[in-house]
């Protein structure tokens, strides 16, 4: 062992810890890409591409149903970085044709972990599911960098579990001050406004979506401070006026295209009104 240490003493790679190497790599991660082949039921994602080795760091799974795609995008994406999702098919010459490209983001202010496949390359890894136990990624040098946290959750989860984060569909012409559209809403993650809003506090709606809850369609919001709110009648009413005033294009149910952020104060009496 001493001879090995002596031999590696002047090696640059040996001098640079794995943690430092990871930190430098993570700083270069700017997005994630994923592709789904509906006919083949094949899903693949890529977290980053190594320009030196030309290797893509990601994985692919077969027999993936389309209903699982939003969950996989939410769990395997990064905070504060876009997800480029596309669908693929093979043409008559067996060449890949990509179409339906869409851009998603995790909810604003999200600090959730990002998954990588489990020890058996499963889609739903956890530390409890590892047969020989599993150390935390941060214990081996894969630490949090610029809000990127690679990890496995402690408890087991599956395709029916709540996602690690909500994802929002972004239009190419989105303005930074416009409300984002919540494409996939998990209603159990949202709390009724009267239970979560603090009195004498201002809130700003930065993302919105329309989803059924207990037999009725309700607006669901995310604020700039990260609250997930299920709107009651009062909040839905002032949001409706704000939305109709600014909405661009066709008046489709649930559309938020062109609608700017809505700021509203919540008073002690519980009254609400949007603020110009």
NORTA-V745238 format. One record per pair of residues at least 4 apart in sequence whose ideal C-beta (glycine too) atoms are under 8 Angstrom apart, sorted by the first residue. I is the first residue (numbers start at 1). GAP is how many residues later the second one is. Records with the same first field share a line. If there is no record, write none. Layout:
BEGIN
I = GAP  GAP
END
This chain:
BEGIN
1 = 4
2 = 4
3 = 4
4 = 4
5 = 4
7 = 4
8 = 6
9 = 5
10 = 5
11 = 4
12 = 4
16 = 4  5
17 = 4  124
18 = 4  122  123
19 = 4  122  123  124
20 = 4
21 = 4  120
22 = 4  119  120  121  123
23 = 4  120  122
24 = 4
25 = 4  23
26 = 119  120  122
27 = 118  119
28 = 20
29 = 18  19  49  52  119
30 = 51
31 = 47  50  51  52  53
32 = 13  14  15  44  45  46  49  50  51  52
33 = 12  13  50  51  52  53
34 = 9  10  11  12  38  39  42  49  50  51  52
35 = 8  9  10  50  51  52  53  63
36 = 6  7  8  28  30  33  49  50  51  52
37 = 4  5  6  50  51  52  53
38 = 28  49  51
39 = 50
40 = 22
41 = 21  22  23  24
42 = 18  19  20  22
43 = 17  18  21  25  26  29
44 = 14  15  16  17
45 = 13  14  15  27  31
46 = 10  11  12
47 = 10  11  29  31  67  69
48 = 8  9
49 = 5  6  7  8
50 = 4  5  6  7
59 = 57  58  62
61 = 62
64 = 4  5  8  59
68 = 4  55  91
69 = 4  16
70 = 4  93  97  113  114
71 = 4  88  90  92
72 = 4  51
73 = 4  10  12  31  94
74 = 32  89  90  91  92  93  110
75 = 39  40  88  89  90
76 = 38  39  40
77 = 4  6  27  29  37  88  90
78 = 28  36  69  70
79 = 27  31  32  33  35  68  69  70  86
80 = 25  26  30  66  67
81 = 24
82 = 21  22  23  88
83 = 20  21  22  23  84
84 = 17  18  19
85 = 16  17  18  19
86 = 12  13  14  15  16
87 = 11  12  13
88 = 8  9  10  11
89 = 7  8  10
90 = 4  5  6  7
91 = 4  6
102 = 67
103 = 66  67  68  69
104 = 63  64  65  66  79
105 = 62  63  65  75
106 = 4  6  59  60  61  62
107 = 58  59  60  61  100  115  119  121
108 = 72  98  99  114  116  118
109 = 115  116  117
110 = 55  56  116
111 = 36  38
112 = 37  52  53
113 = 36  37  38  39  40  51
114 = 34  35  36  37  50
115 = 10  36  37  49
116 = 9  34  36
117 = 4  5  6  8
118 = 4  6  7  8  11  12  34
119 = 6  11  12  15
122 = 7
123 = 36
124 = 5  32  33  34  35  37
125 = 4  5  27
126 = 4  26  27  28  29  30  31
127 = 6  7  9  25  26  27
128 = 26  27  28
129 = 27
130 = 4  22
134 = 18
135 = 4  5
136 = 15
137 = 5  6  13  14  15
138 = 4  5  6  13
142 = 8
144 = 4  5
153 = 4  11
157 = 4
162 = 24  26  27
163 = 4  21  23
166 = 16  18  19  20  23  41  56  62
167 = 16  17
168 = 12  13  14  15  39
169 = 11  12  13  14
170 = 4  10
171 = 10  86
174 = 4  6
175 = 85
177 = 83  84
178 = 78  80  81  82  83
179 = 26  27  28  29  77  80  81  82  83
180 = 26  27  28  76
181 = 26  27  28  73  74  75  76
182 = 25  26  27  29  38  40
183 = 26
185 = 5  24  26  35
187 = 24  25  26  33  43
189 = 39
190 = 30  38  39  40
191 = 4  5  36  37  38  39
192 = 4  37  38  40
193 = 4  36  37  38  39  41  42
194 = 38  76
196 = 31  33
197 = 4  6  30  32  69
198 = 68
199 = 67  68  69  71
200 = 65  66  67  68
201 = 64  65
202 = 61  62  63  64  73
203 = 20  21  22  24  60  61  62  63
204 = 19  20  57  58  59  60
205 = 16  17  18  34  56  57  58  59
206 = 16  17  18  55
207 = 14  15
208 = 11  12  13  14  31  48  51
209 = 10  11  45  47
210 = 7  8  9  10  43  44
211 = 6  7  9
212 = 4  5  6
213 = 4  5  7  17
218 = 12  13  18
219 = 11  12  16  17  20
220 = 8  9  10  11
221 = 6  7  8  10  14  18
222 = 4  5  6  7
223 = 4  6
224 = 37
229 = 6
231 = 4  5  8
232 = 4
233 = 4
234 = 4  36  37  38
235 = 4  29  37
236 = 4
237 = 4
238 = 4  24  26  34  35  36
239 = 4  23  35
240 = 4
241 = 4  33
242 = 4  17  20  32
243 = 4  13  16
244 = 7
246 = 12  13  14
247 = 4  8  9  10  11  12
248 = 9  10  11
249 = 6  8  9
250 = 5
251 = 4
262 = 12
263 = 11  12
264 = 8  9  10  11
265 = 7  8  10
266 = 4  6
267 = 4  5
END
